[in-house]
Amino acid sequence: MNNSITKFFCLQGIFLGIILNIHTSFAQEETPPSSAPDTIDYYYKMGISYDKNGDYDKAIEAFKKAVSLKPDFIDAYFELGYSYANNHDHANAIVAYQKVIFLKPDYASAYNNIGTLYYRKRNYDNAKEAFQQAISLEPEYAMAYYNLGNVYNAKGNYDKAIEAYQQAISLQPDYAEAHHNMENSYYKKGISHYEKDDYNTAISAFKKAIELKPTNRTYFRIGDSYFKKGDYDNALEAYQKAISLYPRNASAYYNIGIVYNEMGDYNNAIEAFKKAISLKPDYASAFAGMGSSYGNKKDYVNRKKCYQEAAKLGDKSAQEWLRNNNETW
C-alpha cells in the first residue's frame, strides 16, 4: 500500500461510515510554504496548507494552478480530488480522481476514493465496482475491504458484508471500525430473518453479534426470537441479560411480564409489569398486560383497575374490553 494518511468520515449513529484515503507528503504543513511564488511546488504546498486549515476553495484553486503548470502532476490531482470531496463537490472530486487513474492506472487509493464518493451519493453499484477494482490492484488493501463491506451492508447483503469485514480484519486485526460494523451486520441479518419468521437463523445471527459485542439491543432481539419459538426459558434469560446491560429497559421488563403470563406464572408477570410501569409510568401496554395477569388469577377488581388505567393512556384493547363489559374509564 502507498504511504498514506487516513482520515475517517463516520456517519452518525451505530453504523460507522466509509473511509476516504488521502496521500500527501505535506500533511503536517499548517502555514503557507516559503517556496518561491508561481512555482509548481509553491502552489502544491499552498493547496496542502489551505486544505488542512479547512479553506477548501483556496486549496482547490491552488491545486488547479499546480496541475495547469504540470498537467501530469498525479499527487496534485489526487489532493484536488480530496479538497473537492471536503468541499462536498463530489462530481468534480470524481473527475479529479479519474484523472489520477488516467495518469496512473494502478493507483488503488484513487479507486477507493471514487468508491467512497459514489457511496455517499448512494450509488452503491458504482461504489462496489470501484472498491473491487482497488482490491484487485492491491489485494491487501484492508480499507477497501472495509468500505466494500459497508456497501454490501447498505444493500442489505449482510453475508457479503460480513465476509468483506472479515477480510479487512484478517489483514488488520485491530481494525476497530470493521469489528464494529461486522457486529452491526450480524445484528441486521438477525433482524432481517426475524421479520421473515426465520427465528433459528435470526438467533444464530444475534449470537454472532453478541460474540463480537454483547449489547442490550441484541439480547432484547434474541429474546423476542426465542419467545416467537415458544422457548420461554431462553427468552427470559435473554431479556434479563438485556436489563443487566441497561437496567432502565422498560420494554424488557414488559416482555418478561408477557413471557411469565404465557408460562402461567402470573405473580412474576405482575411484578415484571409493575417494574416496567415504575420506569415508564405512562406505559399503557404494561397496564393492559398486568390487567390480563390479574384476570388470569381471577382478581377481577385489579383487572378492571389496570384496564381502566390502560384505557386512559390510549390502549385500544383495554378500551374495547371495558366497552364490552359496560365499564367506563
C-alpha positions in Angstrom: 0.0 0.0 0.0 1.3 3.6 -0.6 2.4 5.6 2.4 -0.8 7.5 3.2 -2.6 9.2 6.0 -6.1 8.0 6.7 -8.9 10.3 7.6 -12.2 8.9 8.9 -15.6 10.2 7.9 -18.1 8.5 10.2 -21.9 8.5 9.8 -23.9 9.4 12.8 -25.3 6.6 14.9 -24.3 3.0 15.2 -23.0 2.3 11.7 -19.6 3.7 11.0 -19.1 5.1 7.6 -16.9 4.8 4.5 -13.3 5.8 4.8 -11.6 8.2 2.4 -7.8 7.7 1.8 -5.5 10.7 1.3 -1.9 10.7 0.1 0.4 13.6 0.8 3.9 14.2 1.9 3.0 17.6 3.3 0.0 16.8 5.6 1.6 18.4 8.6 2.0 21.8 6.9 -0.1 24.3 8.8 1.1 27.6 7.3 1.7 28.7 3.7 5.0 27.4 2.4 8.1 29.6 1.8 8.7 28.3 -1.7 9.2 30.8 -4.5 5.8 32.1 -5.8 4.5 30.9 -9.2 6.2 27.6 -9.0 4.6 24.1 -9.1 5.9 23.3 -5.7 4.6 26.6 -4.2 1.0 26.0 -5.4 1.0 22.4 -4.4 2.2 23.2 -0.9 -0.3 26.1 -0.7 -3.1 23.7 -1.5 -2.0 21.3 1.2 -1.9 24.1 3.7 -5.3 25.6 2.7 -6.9 22.1 2.8 -5.5 21.3 6.2 -6.9 24.6 7.5 -10.3 24.0 6.1 -10.1 26.6 3.3 -11.1 24.2 0.6 -12.0 26.8 -2.1 -8.5 28.3 -1.9 -7.0 24.7 -1.8 -8.8 23.8 -5.0 -7.6 27.0 -6.7 -4.0 26.2 -5.7 -4.1 22.6 -6.8 -5.7 23.6 -10.1 -2.9 26.1 -10.6 -0.3 23.4 -9.9 -1.8 21.0 -12.5 -2.1 23.8 -15.0 1.7 24.2 -14.7 2.3 20.5 -14.7 -0.6 18.6 -16.4 0.8 15.1 -15.3 1.1 16.1 -11.6 -0.6 13.0 -10.1 -0.3 14.0 -6.4 -1.8 17.4 -7.1 -4.8 15.8 -8.9 -5.2 13.4 -6.0 -5.2 16.2 -3.5 -7.5 18.2 -5.7 -10.0 15.4 -5.5 -9.7 15.3 -1.8 -10.3 19.0 -1.5 -13.3 18.8 -3.8 -14.6 16.0 -1.6 -14.1 18.0 1.6 -16.0 20.8 -0.1 -18.9 18.5 -0.9 -18.4 18.7 -4.6 -18.5 15.0 -5.3 -18.8 15.3 -9.1 -15.6 17.3 -9.5 -13.8 15.1 -6.9 -14.6 12.0 -9.0 -13.3 13.8 -12.2 -10.1 14.6 -10.4 -9.6 11.0 -9.2 -10.4 9.7 -12.7 -7.6 12.0 -14.0 -5.3 10.3 -11.4 -6.3 6.9 -12.8 -5.7 8.1 -16.4 -2.2 9.1 -15.4 -1.6 6.1 -13.1 -4.0 3.2 -13.8 -2.8 1.1 -10.9 -3.5 3.8 -8.2 -5.6 1.8 -5.9 -6.3 4.7 -3.4 -7.9 6.7 -6.2 -10.3 3.9 -6.9 -11.0 3.6 -3.2 -11.9 7.3 -3.0 -14.1 7.2 -6.1 -15.9 4.3 -4.4 -16.3 6.5 -1.3 -17.8 9.3 -3.2 -20.3 7.0 -5.1 -21.2 5.5 -1.7 -22.0 9.0 -0.3 -24.3 9.5 -3.3 -25.9 6.1 -2.6 -24.7 4.9 -6.0 -23.9 1.5 -4.4 -23.3 -0.4 -7.6 -20.6 2.0 -8.9 -19.1 2.2 -5.4 -18.9 -1.6 -5.3 -17.2 -1.7 -8.6 -14.6 0.9 -7.6 -13.8 -0.8 -4.3 -13.4 -4.2 -6.1 -11.0 -2.5 -8.6 -9.0 -1.1 -5.7 -8.8 -4.6 -4.1 -7.8 -6.2 -7.5 -4.9 -3.7 -7.7 -3.9 -4.1 -4.0 -5.1 -7.4 -2.6 -4.1 -6.5 1.0 -6.0 -3.2 1.0 -7.8 -3.5 4.3 -9.6 -0.2 4.0 -11.1 -1.1 0.6 -12.4 -4.4 2.0 -14.0 -2.4 4.9 -15.6 0.1 2.5 -16.8 -2.8 0.3 -18.4 -4.3 3.4 -20.2 -1.0 4.0 -21.6 -1.1 0.5 -22.9 -4.6 1.0 -24.4 -3.7 4.4 -26.2 -0.7 2.8 -27.6 -3.0 0.1 -28.8 -5.5 2.7 -26.4 -8.2 1.7 -25.3 -9.0 5.2 -23.4 -12.2 4.4 -21.3 -10.5 1.8 -20.8 -7.5 4.2 -19.6 -9.9 7.0 -17.2 -11.6 4.5 -15.7 -8.3 3.5 -15.3 -7.1 7.1 -13.7 -10.4 8.0 -11.2 -10.0 5.2 -10.4 -6.5 6.4 -9.8 -7.8 9.9 -7.6 -10.6 8.7 -5.4 -8.0 7.1 -5.6 -5.6 10.0 -6.7 -7.4 13.2 -7.0 -4.2 15.3 -9.4 -2.6 12.7 -11.9 -1.3 15.2 -14.4 0.1 12.6 -14.5 -3.2 10.8 -15.2 -5.1 14.1 -17.9 -2.6 14.9 -19.6 -2.8 11.5 -19.4 -6.6 11.4 -21.3 -6.8 14.7 -23.9 -4.4 13.2 -24.2 -6.6 10.1 -24.8 -9.7 12.2 -27.5 -7.8 14.1 -29.2 -6.5 10.9 -29.0 -10.0 9.5 -30.8 -11.3 12.6 -33.5 -8.6 12.2 -34.0 -9.5 8.6 -34.5 -13.1 9.3 -36.7 -12.4 12.3 -39.0 -10.3 10.1 -39.2 -13.4 7.8 -40.3 -15.6 10.7 -37.0 -17.5 10.4 -36.2 -17.4 14.1 -33.5 -20.1 14.1 -31.3 -18.1 11.6 -32.1 -14.9 13.4 -30.9 -16.4 16.7 -27.7 -17.7 15.1 -27.0 -14.2 13.7 -27.8 -12.5 17.0 -25.4 -14.9 18.8 -22.6 -14.0 16.4 -23.3 -10.3 17.1 -23.2 -11.0 20.9 -19.8 -12.8 20.5 -18.4 -9.6 18.9 -20.1 -7.2 21.3 -22.8 -8.0 23.9 -25.4 -5.3 23.7 -28.8 -4.5 25.2 -30.5 -4.3 21.8 -29.2 -7.7 20.6 -30.1 -9.6 23.8 -33.6 -8.0 23.5 -34.0 -9.1 20.0 -32.8 -12.6 20.6 -35.3 -12.7 23.5 -38.0 -11.8 21.0 -36.8 -14.6 18.7 -36.9 -17.2 21.5 -40.3 -16.0 22.5 -41.7 -16.5 19.0 -40.3 -20.0 19.0 -42.1 -20.7 22.4 -38.7 -21.1 24.1 -39.7 -19.2 27.2 -36.7 -20.0 29.4 -34.2 -18.8 26.9 -36.4 -15.7 26.2 -36.4 -14.8 29.9 -32.6 -15.3 30.1 -32.1 -13.0 27.1 -34.3 -10.3 28.4 -32.7 -10.4 31.8 -29.2 -10.0 30.2 -30.6 -7.0 28.2 -31.7 -5.5 31.6 -28.2 -6.2 33.1 -26.7 -4.0 30.3 -29.5 -1.4 30.5 -31.4 -1.5 33.9 -33.9 1.1 32.8 -35.2 -1.1 29.9 -38.9 -0.9 30.5 -39.6 -2.8 27.3 -37.6 -5.8 28.5 -39.5 -5.9 31.8 -42.7 -5.7 29.8 -41.7 -8.6 27.7 -40.7 -10.6 30.8 -44.2 -10.0 32.0 -45.6 -11.3 28.8 -43.4 -14.4 29.0 -44.4 -15.2 32.6 -48.0 -14.7 31.6 -47.7 -17.2 28.8 -46.0 -19.6 31.3 -48.9 -19.2 33.7 -46.7 -17.6 36.4 -49.0 -14.7 37.0 -47.4 -13.3 40.1 -44.0 -12.9 38.4 -45.7 -11.5 35.4 -47.4 -8.8 37.6 -44.1 -7.9 39.3 -42.5 -7.5 35.9 -45.3 -5.3 34.6 -45.0 -3.2 37.8 -41.3 -2.7 37.2 -42.0 -1.6 33.6 -44.5 0.9 34.8 -42.2 2.2 37.5 -39.7 3.0 34.7 -42.3 4.3 32.3 -45.5 5.5 34.2 -47.5 6.0 31.0 -46.8 2.5 29.7 -50.3 1.7 28.5 -49.4 -1.8 27.3 -47.9 -2.7 30.6 -51.1 -1.7 32.5 -53.1 -3.9 30.0 -50.7 -6.8 30.4 -50.9 -6.6 34.2 -54.7 -6.5 33.9 -54.6 -9.7 31.9 -52.4 -11.3 34.5 -54.8 -10.3 37.3 -57.7 -11.6 35.3 -55.9 -15.0 34.9 -55.6 -15.0 38.7 -59.3 -14.3 38.9 -58.6 -11.0 40.6 -61.2 -9.1 38.7 -61.1 -5.9 40.8 -57.5 -5.3 40.0 -58.0 -6.4 36.4 -60.6 -3.7 35.9 -58.4 -1.1 37.6 -55.5 -1.9 35.3 -57.6 -1.9 32.2 -59.0 1.5 33.2 -55.5 2.9 33.6 -54.5 1.4 30.2 -57.6 2.8 28.5 -57.0 6.3 29.9 -53.5 6.0 28.3 -55.0 5.0 25.0 -54.7 1.3 24.9 -57.3 0.1 22.3 -57.7 -3.4 23.6 -58.4 -2.2 27.1 -60.9 0.3 25.9 -62.7 -2.4 23.9 -62.8 -4.8 26.9 -64.3 -2.1 29.1 -66.9 -1.2 26.5 -67.8 -4.8 26.0 -68.3 -5.1 29.8 -70.2 -1.9 30.2 -67.4 -0.3 32.1 -66.1 3.3 31.9 -62.6 4.7 32.3 
